[in-house]
Amino acid sequence: MDLGFRNLDHLCDALNQSNTFNENLESAIKSLSKDIDFDCLGIFERIRTENIFQVKFHKNLSKDFIQNRQYTHEHELIRRLTDLKSLQGKEFYQTDVNVSDCLIMPFSFNMDLIGFIFFEKKQGLFDASEISKIKIYVSIMNLLIEKEILHKHIDKLVETDSVTGLMNHKSFISNAVKQHAHMKRYKREYSLAIMKINKFDEITEKLGNQRIPIYLREISSIILKNIRDTDFAGVLYPDTFAIFFSEINKDVSKMVCERINNSLIRSPRLTGMQFKWGINDNHSDDDFTTNFKNTEIALNAPIVSVKSHIVIHK
């Protein structure tokens, strides 16, 4: 059957270019609009953190619709789409809405509903040829979405410490440099802390390499529970962690480090472990490298008493 595509070849050429995900998705919508007669279109994406689906792309939708139309996972539409993707041969459904024809198709990734697209025609119905075309275009869009998800996943793997899930050395330094520039530009305080596990080599020899990841994950979990969303933490070396505290001074950051340290030494899993901390006395006029080195100097200062486990560089 000749489906009469007029713009699919142009779309394929466009997708072979080094475009962004949004540019490719817009190209697909533009080509689809030329090949299929419809009045409005909406693409909804799942917002994981808020457990809702909301408009990402649209054509001929009202501003009120875009701002107010959201769907939770409990909504009947989402439940039906979730059921559809698990039934072979049932990739869409049509429903009459105000005497119009509405065609809705789900987007999925690894059998998980990640969004959906709907087309609405004010007069008449979508015929078999139009539905076949739409299915092909939607399949292309789904591939674009899957590609973007995989790219984000790869980027996260590149930036993440494989044991703890925190930022790795390169990612932490890169983000800290950017945040330092932001703090410096707006003349805001920040504090940098580095924490090291004492006698790590001895602990590793005693416990064995296979058990060490359990302890490191416990440490990272405690750190994350005690810092704000505006702060971030990373692993510099197997025995060394770092925290960037945004918009707080050294005294407040010391209090936070004390709280983290107390939680660490009280954790049943970390019994017997001791930790050393270095905190920089932030000078926003210094570059980040200088502040980082000053923090390392504080970290490596000799321990003269039990209370000297946290040192602030002066």
N, C-alpha and C positions, 0 to 999 in steps of 0.2 A: 504493500500500500504506500503510495506516494503521499507523504504528509505535507509536502509543500513548504518546507522550511526556506525562508528567505535570508535569515540572518545568522544561522547556526555556524556557518563557516567563518564569518567575521568574528563571532564570539570565540571560536577556537583559536583564531589568530591572536585575538586580544589576550586570551588566557596564557598564551605562550610567552608573553612579555613579562618582564620583571615588575609586576604591579603588586600593590598591597592587597590584602584580603578585601578591604572595603571597595577598592577600585574594581576588583574582579567581580564582586557581588553586584555592584552597580552596573557593570557591563552585561552581566547575565540578565538583570531585570530589564535593561534597555533593549536587548535583543528579543527577549520574551515579549515585550510590549509591542514590538513591530510584527511579531508572528502570530499573536493571539489577541482576539478582540475581547476586552474586558473593561469594566468601568473603574474598579479600584482593586488595590492589592496591598496586603500587609504581611510583613515577616515579623514574627514574634520570637524572641530568644529567651532562654531560661536564665534567670539571675540566681545563681546557686546560693549566694549569701542571704538572699531575701525570700527564697522559696516561691518566686513568682515568675510569670512569663509576661514580658512587656514588648512594645513595638521597637524594632531595631531599624527596619527600612519600611518605606511605604510609598504608595502612589495614589494620589487623589483621596486621601483620608483627611477628615476634618481635624483641626487642632484640638478640639475638645475630645475627640475619639482617642487621639494619640496620648493625651495627657491623662485621661481617666480610665482607659481600658487596660486592665491588668487581670491576669488569671492566676489563681493559686493551683496547687496540685490537687486540691479537693474539688475544683470546678468540674462540672459534668463534661465540658469540652475536653479538658486535659485528660480526664479518665477515658473518654472515648478514643482519643488519639493514642493514648498509652496502650489500649486494647488493640487498636488497628495495627500498630507496628509489629505486634506479635502474631498476627494472623496472615499467613501466606496468601498473596493475591488480593489482600484488602489494604491497599496503599493510600486510599483516600475515601472520603465520603462526601456526598452532596446533600444539602439541606435547603429547604425553602426558607428564606428570610425576607419578610415583607415583599412577597411576590417577586423575588429575584432569585437567581441561581447562584448558590455559594458553594465553591469547591475548596476543600481544606485538605492539606497533606502534611504529614509530620516530617520533621527532620530528626534523625537519630544517629547516635554514635555508640558503638559497642552495645547495641540493643537497649540503649538508654534514650528516652525522649529529651531532646535538647532544644526543641523549638518547633514551629510550624509556619506554614504559609497559607494564606487564603486568597481566593480570587472571587470577585463578585461581579455579576452581570445584571444590569438593571432590567433589561428586556431579553427575552429568549433564554434558551438553555445552552450549556456547553455541549457540543456534539462530540462524537467518538474521536474524530480527528483532532479536535482541540484538546481533549483530555489526554490523548497520546502525546501531543506536543508538550503539554504542561508537565507530564510525568518525566519526559526526557530533560526538560529544563530544570525541574526540581531535583532530579538525580545529579545533574551537574552542580547545582548549588550545594547539595548535601556533600558532594565530594570536596568542594571548596571549604565548607565548614569543617569537615573532618581533617583536611590538610592544615587548617589554621589551628585546630585543637592540638594536633600532633606537633606542630612547630612550637606552640607555647609549652607543651610538655617537654620537648627537647631543650628549649631555652631554660626551663626550670631545672632540669637535670644538670645542665652545664653550670648553673649558678648555685647549685645546692650541694651541701656536704652529704655524701651518700649514707653516712652512719646516723647523723643526728637530725637531718632535715633542715638544719639552719643554713644560712648563707655560707658558702665556702670562702676561702681567703680572698680570692680575686673579686668575688661578688661583693663581699663586705667592704673592702677597700674602695671599690668603685662607687658604691652607694654612699659611703662615708665622705668621700671627696666631694660628691655632688651636694650632699646635705651640708657639709662645711661651707661650701660656696654660698648656699642659700642662707645659712645663718649669718654669714659675714655680710652679705648684701643687705639684709634687713636688721643688722646689728642686734642679733639675738644670741643668747647664751646657749651653749651646749656643753656636754661633758662626754668624755670618752673613757671607758673602763676596760681593762684587760685582766682576765682572771686565769691563773695557772694552777693546775693540779700538782701539789707537792709530791716529790718522789714518784713520779709517774712510771719511770722505768722499773722501779722496785715493785710497784703495784701490778704492772703488766706481767712481770716475771712470776709473781706470786699467784695471780688469778688466771693467767693464761690469755692469749690473744683472742680466743673465742668468746670469753666472757666480758671483755672490755667494752664492746659496743653497748651492752646492756647498761653499764654504768654511765657511759657517755650520753645515751639517750635520756637517762634519768636526770642528768645534769642539765641538758638542753630543755627538758620539760619544765624543770623548776625555774630556770631563767625566764622562759616565755610566760610562765604564770605570774611573774613578778614585775614585768615591764609593760609599758603602755603600748597601744597600737601605733603611736607616733615614734616609738623607739624601735630599734632592730638589733639583732644579735647575729654573730657569725662564729665560725670555727677558723682560727688562724693556723693552728697546728693541732695534732692529735690531743695534746694536753693543754691547749690554750684557747680560751674563748674571749670574745670581745663584744662590747655593748656600746651602741651610740645612743646617748640620751639627748633628745631634742628639747631645747628651751628650758633646761634646768641647770642650775649651777653645781659646782663640785660638792657643796655641802649636802644638797638634796640627793645627788647621785650617790654620795657615800652612804646615806641612810638606806637607799635602795639596795646598794651592794651588801650592806650589813644584813638586811632582811634576806637577801638571796643566800648569803653565806650561812646564816643561821638555818635556813631551810635545807641547805645542802648537808650540813653536818648532822642535822636531826633526821635525815632520811635513812630508814632502816637499810636500804640498799647500798648506801654510801658510808656505812659505819667504818670509822677509822680513817677516812680520807680527810685531808686538810687542804686548804686553798689559800693562795696568795693573790692579792689584788693591787693593781696600780691604777690611779685615776689622775687625769691631767687637770691642772689648774688652767682652764681654758683662756686663751688669749685670741680673740677673734681676728686680730691683726696678723697673727702668725699664719703661715700656710699649714695645710693639713699634715704634711710630712713632719713638720716641726712638732706639732701637737702629738702626733702618733709616737715620735721618738721620745718625747717627754713622758708619755704614758708608760712606755717600755722602761725608761729609767726608773720611774716610781715602782714598777712591777719588780724590777731586779734589785731594788735597794735591799740591803741586808736586814734580816729579821732580828731585832734587838730585844723584842719581848712578845708575849702572847698577843698583846693588843696591836701589834704592828703588822697584822696580816693585811690591812688596807692602808696603802700609802698614797698620799696626794702629792703630786709634783709641785714644787714651789718655784 
